[in-house]
Amino acid sequence: MHHLEEKNMKIKKLISAAAAAMLCLSMFTACGSTSDNSADSSAAGDAPAASDGEKYKIGVIQIVEHTSLNTIRDAFTEQMKELGYIDGENAEFEYQSAQGEVTTANSIIQSFQSDGKDIIVAIATPTAQAAASASDEIPVVFSAVTDPIAAGLVDSLESTGRNITGTSDKLQINLILDFATSLTPIQTLGFLYNPGEANSVSCLEEVKAYCDEHGITVVEKAVSNTSEVQQAAQVMFDEVDAGFSPIDNTVATAMAAVSEAAKEAKKPMYVGADSMVMDGGFATLGIDYTDLGKETANMADQILKGEKKPSEIPVKVFDTDLHKYVNKTVAEAIGVTIPDDVLNDENAVIVE
């Protein structure tokens, strides 16, 4: 953190000098950086300016590459640019994927530490857990962690108690399953997941509670890697009326195979994220993951500028402004008619 404190002292000196202020203004004018993307966004002109060739070193890690996590990464990158962090000028971004391996994630975090990153941005629960090991010396901002407390990342959502904060995509399980049962009758529900992902295990308990209350039988199908997903999905659809997977990174990576199994069985596959619908799932009720990435950038900006410590920034849970996502192509393939009230709903997104 000494590296970060020295930079913040230089920023204050630059701001106090009129000539430097003019230089800062001209730089951001040239970049055209203005943003009104969200009420929480900072003005682009407030971003720290590089001095004496120094750059803010930002390490970004995601557990694997699939549409949900890539959407967050790209939105984070774009928002950081809007806030004035220009790669190669006043910032140095390094992006890494652990390719689904926790051991690889640990190695990447160690390399971030050796390189003296000013901040680590960890996308998805497994990488956030890996990044936590470096939080004693480097601030960590996570994104797309379903249950940060259960994952052992924070003490509470309001005051994290650690050098870590971030954004949560906690699923509204009851609302998703209410939507699912309004679209198709469900007496048996398959739950496809990797039990090694804490976020999925947390969701399973909520799914069981909902199904117990509504007289639905839950059939669990566990996988440990993407190579097992297709066969598990095929077996699952032979036993259930519909399938469900939360924001499980293993399943999301193999979503195309799950979709094919669902189409072959002519049964709906409900999912936890909008991007999983785009990748072949049938439907969900959830947030726009672009918003998640933007807010993750806003938090990183506050920390880099020294405005707040991670422990002083509450975890932001995205559990409002939900949209109905339905894949029309999949609906036709499995023989399900999308109700008019969904088609005409202003909060519905119909994926072709």
N, C-alpha and C positions, 0 to 999 in steps of 0.2 A: 504493500500500500504506500510505501515511501515514494515510489515512482509516481503514483497518482497524486500524492500531496504536493510534490514539487511542481507538477504540471498545474495544479489548481492555483498555487501561489503565483506562477507566471501569468496565469489568466487574469488574476486580479490586477497585476501590474499593468498588463496590456490594456485592460479596460480603463484604468485611470489615466492613460495617455491618449490625448485627442488624436494624434497621428495614427496610433494603432487602431483606434476606433474606426477611423476612416478606412484603414486597410481592411479591417474586418467587414465593414459595410460593403466595400467594393467586391470582396471575395464572394460573399453570399449573393450579391446582386448578379454576379457573373454566373453563379450556379443556378440562379432562379429558384431558390429554395423557399417556398412558402407552403404552409399546410393548414387546412382547416378540417382534416380528416375526422377528428373526434374532439369532443369537449375537453378531453384530458390532454390533448397534444400541446407541446410547447412550441413557441415560435421558432422558426428555423434560425433566425438571427441570434438566438440565445445560445447556440451550440458553441462549445469550446473551440478556440482557434489554435492551430498548431503554431509552435514557435521554435526557432532554432533547429528546424528539421525534425522535431519530435512528433510522433504520432501515437494516438491512443490505440493500444493493442487489444483487439476484441476477438475472443475465441468463441466460435459458434459450433455446437455439436448436436447432432440428432442421432437417435438410436438406429434408424434405418431410413431409406428414402421411399416414401409413398406419398400419395396426393395430399393427405391431411397435413403431414409434417412439412412437406415442401411448400404448401400454401402459407403456413406460419413463417417459415424461413424467408420466403420471398417478401411477405408483407413486412416482416421485421426489417429486412434490408432496405426496402423502399422508404419506410418511415424513418429509419436512421439517416438516410440521405436527405429526406425532407427536413430533418432536424439539424442538418448541417454537417454530418459526419461523412466526409468524402474520402473514399478509399484511395490511398496513394497520396493524399494531400495532408489531412490532419488525422487520418485514421488508417488503421491497417487491420482488415478483416481476414480471419482464417476460418474456413468452413470445413468441417469434418463429419463424416458419417461412420458410425461404428459397425455398419453392415449387419445389424442385428445381434452383435456379439458384445456381451457385457465386459469380457476381458479386453476387447479392443477399445471399448469406451474408457476403461480405466487407464489404458496406455495413452490414449489421446489426452485425457485430463492431466496425466503426468507430464506430457510434452508441453501442454499449456502452462503448467507451473514452471517448467524449466525455461520456457521462453519469456516468462515474466508478463503474462497477460494482465491487463488492467481490469478486465471483467470477463466472466465466462457466461455465455448464454446457452442453456441446456434445454433442448426441445424433446419432450416426452419423459415419462417417469423414470425409466432405467438410466438414462443419461443424467438426469437430475440427481439421482442417487449416487452416481459415480462422481459427479461434480462436487457433491457435498464434502467429499474428502479434502478438497482444496480450499474450502470456504474459510478456513482459519486465516489464510493469507490473501485470497482473491475473492472479491464479491461475486456471488452467483445469482443470476436471474433465470428462473425456469419458465417454461411455457408448456401448456397442454399436459399438466399433471392433474389427473382426475381427483385424487384425494391426497393433498400434500401432508396432512397430519398422519394418516395411515401409512404413508410412504416414509415417514420418519424424517421429513425435510424441515418442518417447522413445528414450533410449540403450539401456535394458534394462528388462525387466519388474520386476526386483527393486529397482533404483535408477534412477529415470527420468532423473536428471541435469538436469532442467529444472523450470520452474515449472508443470508439467503432470503429472497422473496421471488414473486413471480405471478403468473396467471394460471388459473385453473379452468378446465373445460368439464367440470363435474356434470355428469349426465343427469337429466331429469327423468329418471327411470319410470316413475309412475306415469308421467305425461307421455313418454314415448310408447309405453305399452297400452295406454288408453287409446292413443292414435292407432296403434297396430291392430287392436281388437275392433276398432271402428271400421277398419278397411277389410279385414278377413276374420272369419271365426277361428279361434284358437283354443283347443283343449289340451294340446301337448306342445310345448315350446322347447326347441333345442337351443342350448347355450354353447356356442363355439368360442373357445378361448385358450390362451396360453396361461396356465396356472403360475408360471414364473413371473408374470406381470402383475404387480400389486394393484394397479388400476383396474384390471379385469376381475381380480378376486373380490375387490370391494364392490364392484357392480353386481357380481353374482349374488351376493347376500341380499341386495336390494331386489333383484329379480325374483329370488325365491320368496321373499316376503310378499311381494305383489301377487305372485302366482298362488301362494297359499291362501291369500285373502279372496282370490277370484276363482278358485277351483281349477287352476291350470297345473298340469304336471310338467315339471322341468326335467329335461334330459340333458345331462352334461356331456360334452365332447371336448376333451382336452387334447391340445397339440403342444409340442415343444419347439417346433421349427416349421418353416414355410413348406417344406417338402411333405409334411404330414397333413396339410390342410385340405387338399382336394379329396383324399380318401375319407377323412373324418367327416367332411361335409356330405359326401355321398351317403355314408352310413347314417348320418344324422337325419337326412331328409327321408330315409326309408322308415323312420320311427316317429316322426313328428308332423304336426300340421304346418308349422312355420319355424324358421330359425332366427336367432338373434346373436349378434356379436357387438360388444361395446367398442370403445376406441382401443381395440387390441392391435398392437403394432404387427404382431405375427400374422394375424388374420387379414389386416388391412393390406399388407404387402402382397398377399395372395388372393386379393378380392376377385380378380378375374376368374380364378378357378372356382371359387365359392359361387359366383354368379352363374357359371355354366352348370354346376351341379344343381342349383336351384331351378334353373330353366328346364333342365332335363326332368327333374321331379315335378315340375309345375307347382312349386310351392314358394311362398314369399320368404325372402331373407331380409329381416329388419336389422338395422345397423345403428351405430352410435354417432356417426359424423356425416355431414353433408357431402364430403369428398368420397366417402364410401358408397353413397348413393350414385355419385357421378361415375364411380368405378364399377358399378354393376349391382349394388345392393338395391332392394326394392324401395324402402322408405325409412324416414326417421323424422324426428322433431328435434331441432337443435339450433346452434348458433352458426354464425358466419366466421370461419376460422381466420379470415383476413383481419377481423377486429382483434382477435387474440394476438396475432403477430404485431399489430400496431401498438397495442398497449404494452407488450413486452419491451418494445423499443422505447416507449415513453419512460418506463421504469429505469431502463439502462441509462438513459439520458440524465435522469435526476441523480443517479449514483455517480456517473462520470464527472458531472459538474460539481459534485460535492454538496449538493443541496440536501440530500438525505442519505442516511445509511440504509442498507437493505432491511435491517431490523426495524426501521422506522416506517417502512412502506408496507401497508397491509396487502396480503394476497388478494388479487382481484378475481372473484369467481364470476364467470360469464354464465348466468342462469336466467337471464331475461332476454327480451327481444328475440324470441324463438320463432323459427320458420318451419313450415312443413315442407319436406323434400320428398318428392316421389319421382321414380324413374319410369317414364311412360313406356319406353321400349321394353323394359323388363315386365311391366304390367301386362302388356300385350302378349309377351312370350309365355307368361304363366297363366294367362286367362283371367286376369282380375280387372274389373272395371273401376276406374277411379271415380269416386262420387262427385257429382256436380258441385257440392258445397266445398270440396277441396279444390277443384279446378277453378272455382270462382273466388277462392279465398285470397285476399290481397297479400297475405303472409305466406302463401304457398309458392314453392319453386318447383316447377315441373321440368324435369330433366329429360331431354329427348334422347 
